[in-house]
């Protein structure tokens, strides 16, 4: 059975990317304080920001996303782990596909979930929700609702998904 496509254009991708970059930038310093000299998450955010500003969708997005995720896995500090994951997810959000599958929702909300988890004491949930403009909310509404995940980030991403659709 063929999954129906979702209408998605480059401006939609850039809006999603602008949102995910804003979320990741909010907590990037958490990683950088814990791991001075490791610039992999910053490179992911910078590459993502260049695309959001009108740059091309290049292989560097995928490369820097994977590098930031590797930096996250090497972390013992929970906040730094989530900050690096947010950066990697911001770069990976360029690969949101026009497939009507709930799994695609992660490309929209996962960076926000990791940003909130990077500094839970700051209560960033409302701040990241406010970073999502109407276009991001519209893009999200084109996809089926996500399922609750089994990790803290997956559960929070599901919650953010629901709240952004309201």
TACOR-V16030 format. One record per backbone hydrogen bond with DSSP energy under -0.5 kcal/mol. NH is the residue of the N-H (numbers start at 1). CO is the residue of the C=O. E is the energy in kcal/mol with one decimal. If there is no record, write none. Layout:
BEGIN
nh=[NH & NH]
co=[CO & CO]
e=[E & E]
END
This chain:
BEGIN
nh=[6 & 13 & 14 & 15 & 16 & 17 & 18 & 19 & 20 & 21 & 22 & 23 & 24 & 25 & 26 & 27 & 27 & 28 & 30 & 31 & 31 & 32 & 33 & 34 & 35 & 38 & 39 & 43 & 44 & 45 & 46 & 47 & 48 & 49 & 50 & 51 & 52 & 53 & 54 & 55 & 58 & 61 & 62 & 63 & 64 & 65 & 66 & 67 & 68 & 69 & 70 & 71 & 72 & 73 & 74 & 75 & 78 & 81 & 82 & 83 & 84 & 85 & 86 & 87 & 88 & 89 & 90 & 91 & 92 & 93 & 94 & 95 & 96 & 99 & 100 & 101 & 104 & 105 & 106 & 107 & 108 & 109 & 110 & 113 & 114 & 115 & 116 & 117 & 118 & 119 & 119 & 120 & 122 & 123 & 128 & 129 & 130 & 131 & 132 & 132 & 133 & 137 & 138 & 139 & 140 & 141 & 142 & 142 & 143 & 149 & 155 & 156 & 157 & 158 & 159 & 160 & 161 & 162 & 163 & 164 & 165 & 166 & 166]
co=[98 & 9 & 10 & 11 & 12 & 13 & 14 & 15 & 16 & 17 & 18 & 19 & 20 & 21 & 22 & 23 & 24 & 24 & 27 & 27 & 28 & 28 & 29 & 30 & 31 & 35 & 37 & 39 & 40 & 41 & 42 & 43 & 44 & 45 & 46 & 47 & 48 & 49 & 51 & 50 & 56 & 58 & 58 & 59 & 60 & 61 & 62 & 63 & 64 & 65 & 66 & 67 & 68 & 69 & 70 & 72 & 76 & 77 & 78 & 79 & 80 & 81 & 82 & 83 & 84 & 85 & 86 & 87 & 88 & 89 & 91 & 92 & 93 & 97 & 4 & 99 & 101 & 102 & 103 & 104 & 105 & 105 & 106 & 109 & 110 & 111 & 112 & 113 & 114 & 115 & 116 & 117 & 119 & 120 & 124 & 125 & 126 & 127 & 128 & 129 & 131 & 133 & 134 & 135 & 136 & 137 & 138 & 139 & 140 & 154 & 151 & 152 & 153 & 154 & 155 & 156 & 157 & 158 & 159 & 160 & 161 & 162 & 163]
e=[-1.8 & -2.1 & -2.3 & -2.1 & -2.3 & -2.6 & -2.7 & -2.0 & -2.7 & -2.8 & -2.1 & -2.0 & -2.4 & -3.1 & -1.3 & -0.6 & -1.2 & -0.9 & -1.7 & -0.8 & -0.5 & -2.1 & -2.4 & -1.3 & -2.5 & -1.8 & -0.9 & -2.7 & -1.9 & -2.4 & -3.0 & -2.5 & -2.3 & -2.8 & -2.0 & -1.7 & -2.5 & -1.8 & -1.9 & -2.5 & -1.1 & -1.3 & -0.6 & -2.4 & -2.8 & -1.9 & -2.4 & -2.1 & -2.4 & -2.1 & -2.1 & -2.2 & -2.0 & -2.2 & -1.3 & -1.6 & -0.5 & -2.5 & -2.4 & -2.3 & -2.4 & -2.2 & -2.5 & -1.8 & -2.5 & -2.9 & -1.9 & -1.8 & -2.3 & -1.2 & -1.1 & -2.3 & -1.3 & -1.7 & -1.8 & -2.9 & -1.6 & -1.4 & -1.0 & -1.4 & -1.6 & -2.1 & -2.3 & -2.2 & -2.5 & -2.1 & -2.2 & -2.1 & -1.4 & -0.9 & -0.6 & -0.7 & -2.0 & -1.2 & -2.8 & -2.1 & -2.0 & -1.0 & -0.6 & -1.0 & -0.7 & -2.2 & -2.4 & -2.8 & -2.6 & -2.0 & -0.7 & -1.3 & -1.7 & -0.6 & -2.7 & -2.4 & -2.7 & -1.9 & -2.0 & -3.0 & -2.5 & -2.1 & -2.4 & -2.6 & -1.1 & -0.6 & -0.6]
END
